[in-house]
Amino acid sequence: MTRDEFLALALRNPVNVAITDELARRALPDAWLVAGCLAQTVWNVLTHRAVDHGIADYDVFYFDPDTSWEAEDAVIRTLHARLAHLGAKIEIRNQARVHLWYPDKHGLPYPPLMRSTDGIDRFLTENTQLGIRRADSDFEVYAPHGFDDVAKLIVRPNRAPNFSVANYAAKAARWKVLWPELTVIAAE
């Protein structure tokens, strides 16, 4: 699968389109629509399901050096208000703040990040290491492992420093129920 084929399939989900449009309007710093909502939309198109089948939430990353909770909360509230009409759960996180709360929430260390794509690089699965954003009249796509696993419905562990075998197994099992066609590579 090429970048353009991936993008065309991911954009069949109108929620993905609406979120990327709003991010461009808001001009949040280093903002991306990321992760499962992209891969899962592609899986849904390839397996002839509704484009939003199984998508639990839509993740937005941005990177603002203001690491105060108040600044992030203001962005979250604004985007939720602007996107409420979609009826989708949208998770918005300032990647400059993740190291402040991640160890307490997940019990694993998490170093400060330098950009939003650093957060994408730490996802549990390689197939969800994806991000898209509007760039002028086109899209920028971030996919450090390409699109083969997404196209072939393969779930593969990403051995980032914060990797958890238990979290990977739980995520893969949940997805396998929703998309039985998936091939899950074990995290040994």
N, C-alpha and C positions, 0 to 999 in steps of 0.2 A: 504494500500500500504506500502510495506517495503522500507527501505533505498535503497536496491539494485534494487528494481523495479523502484523506482523514478529515480535513477541514470541512469539506462539503458534507460529509456524513454527520459530523459533530454539530454542524449548523442546521441540520434538519430539525433539531429540537428548538422550538421557538423560545424556550426559557433561556437557553444558552445565548441565543441572539439578543434577547432583551437585556440580559446581564452585561454582555460585552458592549452593547450600545450605551448603557447607562454608565459603565466604567469610563468609557471614552468621554461622555458628557461631563462627568465629575472630574476628570483629569487627576485622579488619585495617583500619587507617585508609585511607579513600578507596579501597577495593578494588573492582575491576571485572573481569568477564570481557570480553575485548575482541577485536576484529579478525576475522580470517578464519574462525575456528570458527563465528562467528555468521552472517556472509554466506554462507559455504559450506554451512552447514546449510540455510539458506533456498533456495539454488540447488539443493541435492539434493532437497528436497521438491518444488520447482517442476518439476524435470526427472525426477522419479520414480526417483531413485537411493536407495541406502541413505543414511541420514542422516549417516553418518560418511565417506562416499566422499570421497577426496582431501584430507581434513583432516590436515595434517602435524602440527599441534600446537594446543594450546589456551593462549592467552596470558592471563595474569592480571597486572594492574597494581594497585599499591597505592602509597600515598605516606606515607612515614615520615621525619620530619626526621633520624632517626639514619641517617647515610649510611655507616656502617661496613660493610665487607664481612661481618663476623661477624654483624651483626644481620640483614642480608638473607639470608645463608646459613642462619641459624636458621629463618627463615620458609620458605625453600625446602625445607629438610629436613623440617620439620613438615608442610607441605602435601603434599609428595611421599609421605610416610608415610601420611597420612590418605586420600590419593586413589589410592594404588598399585593398589587393587583394580579401578580403571577400565581399566587397561591402556593408558592414553593418555599421550602426551608432553605434559607441562604445563610451560610456561615462565612463571616468576614473576619479576617485576622491580619493584624499588622505584624509582618514577619520580623520586624525590629524588636518586638516585645516577647516573642515566643520563649526565649531563654529565661524570662522572668517567671513564667508560670508552669512550663512543661515539666520540670523535675518534680514539683509538688503533685501535679496531676497524674503523671505517668511513672514516677519513680525511676526515671532514667535521666542521665545528664543530657544537656542540650546547649551547645556553645552558641554565642551570639552569631547571628547571620549578617551578611553584608548586603543581600539583595533578595528579592522574592524567589528567584529561581533556586537559591540555596535551600529554601524550604521545600520546593518541589523535589529536589535531589534527595531529600530525606524520607520520602514516602515509603510505606511498607512494601509496595509492589512496583516493579519496573513498569508494568503496563499502565499505571496511573501517573507516572512521572510525565505529566503533560500540562501544558498551559497555553492558552490563546488570549490574544488581546488585539484590539483594533489598532492599526498603525496607518494613519492617513486613510486612503481608500481601500486598503487591503488589511490583512491580518498578519501578526507575528505569531509564530508557533514555536513553542519550546518543547522539545522531545529528545532528551539526551540518549534514549535507547531506540529511537525511531518508532516505527508503527507496526512492525511485523507481529509482535505479540498481541497487539490490539486486534489486528486483522485476522489472526489465527485463533483468537479467543484463548490465549495462554495467560495464565496468572503465574508470575515468577517473583520470588522474593528479592527485595532490594536490601543488600547487606550494609546499609548505612549504619553509622555508629549507634543510633538509637533503635536498632532493629530488635523486635521482640517476637520470638517464635510463637508464643501464645497468641499475641495480637494478630499476627499473620494468619495463623491457623483459623482463628475465629472469623476473620474477614473473608478468607477464602471459602470457608464452609458456608457462610451466609450467601456469598455470591453464587456458589455452586447450586444452591437450592433455587435461586432466581434464574440462573442461566446454566442449566444442566449440560449444555454443550461445552462448557469451559474445560480446559485441561489445566489442572493445578499442579505446579511443580512444588514438591515437598521442600520445606525449609529444614534441612538436616543439620 
